[in-house]
Amino acid sequence: MASFPDSVNENDIGKAKFIGELLVPVAPFDQKSGREAWTVAFAPNGSYVAWSQGHRTVRLIPWTKCLKNFSMGHGGEGTNASSPRHLSCQNSNRGQVIPAAGEPREHTIDCGDIVWGLAFGSSVPEKQSRCVNIEWHRFKFGQDQLLLATGLNNSRIKIWDVYTGKLLLNLMDHTDIVRDLTFAPDGSLMLVSASRDKTLRVWDLKDDGNMVKVLRGHHNWVYCSAFSPDSSILCSVGAGKAVFLWNMDKYKLIRKLEGHHNDVVSCEFSPDGALLATASYDTRVIVWDHHKATILLELGHLFPPPSPIFAGGANDRWVRSVSFCPDGRHIASITDDRLVRFWSIEERAPQAIASLSNGLCCAFSAEGSVLAAGTRDGSVHFWECPRSVASLQHMSRMALRRVMTTQQVETLAIPTPLRDYLTYKVI
């Protein structure tokens, strides 16, 4: 078995530039709380990076500080790939200048239990609140809010103020581990939680954390969920082969996507909302046209690919996580074969690879230039995303697909090659 097809020479694949890592304290860990970094996330405004570093804690560090420590700036020292910078998270403020008032500060949050999922949520001041009793709210309307939601082993969800590190809400309704969290990107502060209790729950944080709806349909654990960029569709995946799509205006199941042969563990929409990427233990990442329920691209991690009967069993090429780059042209995947792969949606072989042992999760920075990956030892590693100039055609396609579904594009009176390009049939 191989990690690449026979037609691909591994030596011809580019090596992703490693720029640094954030290390966990050396002090002994409480064995009951574990060390795994199950989730890593970037704030939508690019101000913070956060990850669950084990020991019941979440670490919040200003992203500009990370970039400064990694010396990524022009003319900085240590910018070559052979000398990445390392930043310890233990007493990392010692000997450094205290941030000025108003500047992002580091926080270490003790959540009281193992942290499985976390997500940033940002409010938009001009958006009308869905809150019925606006006097009850715990947030300041008229200014931007940046929140952090943490999903815990004890089935609770805790909401924190990112800038102060203070606990704002404690949500209790799940009956098992809260595995994943995602905020609606429209600034409404609607939060969806995915749990091992086989449900997804929708919470309105502008209504004091009121639970709006319970989404039922999964027959086993729910691992991950993701909103479409316009917040109208939610994708959820779990311990089963199906990919669920939900209408978030009516809170109804739209359809199930069938194509994976093992548990589906990660999902994310493209920035224009036209594509959906899902990662599975069947060794594949599938890129879907979710509007038409069709498979556009399969990214394999084991060759020859396992037959469906074997893809459902244990193997050393399980795909743990998938993330769409904000440029809409690149995808990253984390697998058990100790590799990080950077893919282009225009190719079926990785564009770049990097070594990573015990990787669990990954996420692109808000501007898309850096990929962060969390590991079982609680540390986070960072690589530069492969750089290339997006074509005018691709940027135009993304602009169009942000406002048009596949079915709407197909009704346009345009030449077939252009229609195929706009519907991503030629990737």
N, C-alpha and C positions, 0 to 999 in steps of 0.2 A: 504494500500500500504506500502511496506517495501523497504529498501535500499539493502537488501540482501535476497537471496533465503532461503526457509525454511530449507534447508539442511545445512545451514551455521549458526553457532552460533557467533554472533558479538563479544562476549567475548573471543572467541578463536582467533580472528584476531589480529595480532600484532599492536602495536601502534608505529607509526613513531616517531623518535627522533627529537623533535623541537630544533633547535640550535640557533635561533636568528631571529631578524627582523630589517629592516631598516625603520625608521619612517620619516614621512614628517614634515615640519615645522608646528608649532602651529599657526603661523600667519594666519589671515583670507585670504581666497582664493577669487579671482575674480570669481564671479558666472558664468560668460560667458565661462570660460576656463575649469571648472570642476576639479575634483580631481582624476579621475580614472587612475589606472596604467593599461593601455590597453595592454602593452607589456613589457616583461622582457627578457633580452638576455645576454649571456656570450660571451666574445670574443673567437674566435677559439683557440688562444694561451693561454687562461686561465688568461690573464692579467687583464681584467676588467669585471665588471658586470654593466649593464645599465638598466634603466627602465624609463618609462614616469610617472612622479610622479604628474601630474596635474599642474595647474598654468602655462601652456605652456612650462614647463621645462622638460628636460631630465637630469637625474643624472648619472654621470659616477664615479665609485669608484673602486680603485684597489682591485682585488679579494683577494689578500694576506692580505690586510688591514682588509677586512671583516672577514676573517678566524681568524686573530689575535684578533679582537674585540670580536668575538664569542667564543674565547678560545677553539678552537677545537684541538690545538696542544697537544701532549702527555705531561702529567705532568702539564698542565695548570689548572688554577682554573676555577671553574664554568663549567666543562665539562659534568655534569650530566644533564639529560633532564628536571629536575625540576627547573633549574636555568638558562634559556637561557639569552643570553646577548642582549641588545637593543642598537642600534646605531642611534642617531638622525642625520638627514642630514642637520640640521640647524646649521651653524657655526661649522661643524664637525672638522675643522682644528684647532680650538682654543685650545691653551694649548698643542698642539702636535708638534712633531719635523717636521720641513719642509723637504720634500723629497729631497734626494741628486740629483744632476744632472743625468739625464738618468733614474731615477726611475719613475714609473707610478705616475701620479698626479691626484687628484680629479678634476672634472670639473662639473659645473652646466651650462647647455646650455639653453639659452632662444631661443626657435624656432619661437616665434612670433605668434603661434596659437596652438590649441589643437593638441597634438601628439597622433596619433592612432597606428602607426606601427614604429618599428625600427629594424635595423639589422646591425650586424658587417660584414665587408668585409675585407679580407686579401689578398694581392697580393703575388705571388710567383716569386721571382726575375728571376729564370731560365726559366720561361714560356714566350714564344714569345708573344708579344702584338698583338692584332688585330687592333691596332691603325694605320690608314692610314698615318696621318701626325704626326709622333712621336714628332716633335718639339713643337706641340701645347699642349702637355699634361701638366697637373698641378701637376703630381706626380713624384717622384724621382725614376727613374728606376735604378736597381742595388741594391736596398735595400728594405726590407720588409715594406709594408705600412699597417696600420690599420685604416680603415675608419668606420664611423658610418653614416648610412642613416636613415633619419626620414621622415615619411609620415604624412602629416598635414591635418587639417580640411579644409584648403583653396585650396586643390587639388595639392599643391606643394610638392616636395621632396627636402630636403636639405641634402647635403653631408658634413660631418665634419671630420677634422683630430682628431683622438682620443687622440693623445699625446699632442696636443696643444689646442684643443677646437676651432680651427678656422674654419670658413665656407669656403668650397672649391668650391662647385657647388650648383646651384639652378635650379632644373629641373621642367619645367612647360609644361605639355601637357595634363594631366588628366583634367576632367571637374567636378569631384566630389571628395569626401573624399578619400584619399589614406589610405586604411584600413590595408594593410600588405606589408611587404618588405622581400625579401630573396636574398642573394648573391649566385652565383654558387660557390660550395666548391672547385673548381679546381684552384682558385687563379687568374682567368681571369678578375676579377672585373666586371663581367656581373651581372647586378641587374635586378630583376623582381619586378614590383609593381602591387598590386591588388587593385582595386578601386570600389567604389560604382557606377562608370559610366559604369559598366558591362564589363570592359576590363582589360586585363593584358598587361603591356608594358615592353619591354626589352630594357635596357639601357647599353651602353658600356662606363664605366667610364674611361677606358684607351684611349678612343677616345673623351675626353673632355665632357663626358656625352651624347654622341650622342644616340638618340633613334633608335634602330635597327629594332624593329618590334612591331606591335600591335596584340595581340592574342584575337580574338573575338569568341564567342560561348556561353558564359553565357547569360542567359536571364534576370538576375537580379544581385543584388549586388554580388561582389566577396569578400569573407571574408579572405581567407588565401591561400597561395601557398607555395610549398616546393620543393626543388631540390632533386633528387636522389644523392647518394654519388659520383657518377661518372659524375654528371652534365648533363647527357644525357636526362633525363626525368624530366619534371616538373609536379607536381600535383597541381590542383587548385580546391577549393571548395567555395560554396557560398549559396545564398538564393535560394536553389533548392535542390532536392534530389540526384542529380547526382554528381559523382566525375570525374573530367576531367583529362586526362593524355595527355601530349604534348611531341612530339619529338623536343628537343631543338637544334638539328642539322639542321632540316628542318623547324622548327617552324610550325609544322602541328599537328592537333589533332590526337592522336593515337586511343583512345577509351574513352567511358564513362563507369564507374562502377556503376551499379544499385543495390541498396540493402537498402539504408536508406529510412525512411518514413517522414523525416522532413528536415529542413535546415541543411546543413553540414557546420560546423563553424571552424574546425581545422584539420590539416593533417600533418603527418611527416613520413618519410621513416626510416626504421631500418638502423643501421650503415653499414650493408653489402649490403643494397639495395634490399634484397630479399622480404621484407615485407613492407606494407604500412598501417599505422593506421589512421583512420578518426573518428572524433567525431561529434555527431549530437544532435540536439534538440529532437530527438526521444528517448533519454535516453540511447543510446548505443554508444560504441566504437567498430568499426569493424576493424579487422586485415585481410588484403587482400593479396593474391598472385596476384599482379598487372600484372604480366607477363601473367597469365592465366585468369585474370578477375574473380577469384573465392574467396569466403569468407572462410577463414581458422578458424576464431575465432570471437565470439561475446561476448563482455564484457558488461553485463547489469548493470544498475544502479537503476532500479525500478522493483519490483516483487509483484505480477505477472506482466510480461512485458505487456505494453499496446498494444492493437491491432493496426494495421496500421492506422485505421481511427481515433483513439484517439492519437496515437503517433504524429500525425500532428498538434495537438492542444497544448495549454499551459499546462505546468505541472511544478512541483517543483523539477524535476530531470534533467533539461536540462544540458547536458555536454558542458562546455564552452571551454575547452582546453584539448589537449592531447600531450604528449611528449614521445619520445623514448629515453631510457637511452643508453649512448654510449656502455654499455656492451652487448647490443643486446638482453638482457633477461628480462628487466623490462620496464613497461610502467606506466606513471602517468596520472591521469585524474582529472580535476577540475569540480565540479558540483554545482548546485544550492541548493543541500540538505546539504550544509555546511560541506562537507567532501572532503578531498584529498585522493585519493586511489592510492596505489602502487600495480601494478599487475605483476605477472610473466607470461610469454607467455606459460608456461607449466601448468597453472592452470586457472580455470574459476571463482575463488573467489579471492578477494583482498588478497595480502600477508600482507599488513599493511595499516592502515588508520590514518588520522589526522584531527582535527577540523580546519575549516577555513570558516569564514563568508565573503560573498560577493566576493569570488574568481573570477578572470576574465581570468588569463593566467598563464602558467607555462613553465619552461624550466630547463633542467639539466645542471649542470656545465660541462665544457669541459672534465674533467676526469670522470664524471658520479657519483661522490660520494654525491652530494648535489642537491636537487630540490629547485628551487625558484618559488614562486607564488605571483603574483601581485593582489591587491584588489581594490575595489571601493574607498577606502579612500586614495589611493596613496601610501600605504606602501607595503613592500615586506617581505614575511616570508620564512624561510629556514628550511628544514628538511634533515636529512641524508637518503640516499637511503638504503633500506634493503641490508645487506651485505651477500654475499654468493660467494663461489669459483666456477668459471665457469669450467665446465668439459672440458677435452681435446677434446671430441667429438664436443662440441659446438664451441670451438675456431677453430677447423678444418673446421666445417661447415661454419662458418662465413668467413674464409679465402677463401674457395672454392666459396661461393656465391658472393663474391665481384667481381669475374671475370666470373661467369657463370650464365646465366638465367635459369629459371625453365625448359624451353624447351631443353636447352643444357644438363642439368643434366639428364633429362629423356632419353636421347640417350645413356647414359653411360651403359656399360655392367657390371652392378653391381646388387647384390641381391635386391629384392623388398623392404625389410625392410630398407635397407640402403638408397635406392632411396627415400623412403617416409620420412626418417629422414632428408635427405639433402634438400628436397623440403618443409620442415616444415608441412607435412601432419599429423604428429603425435603429434603436439603441442595441 
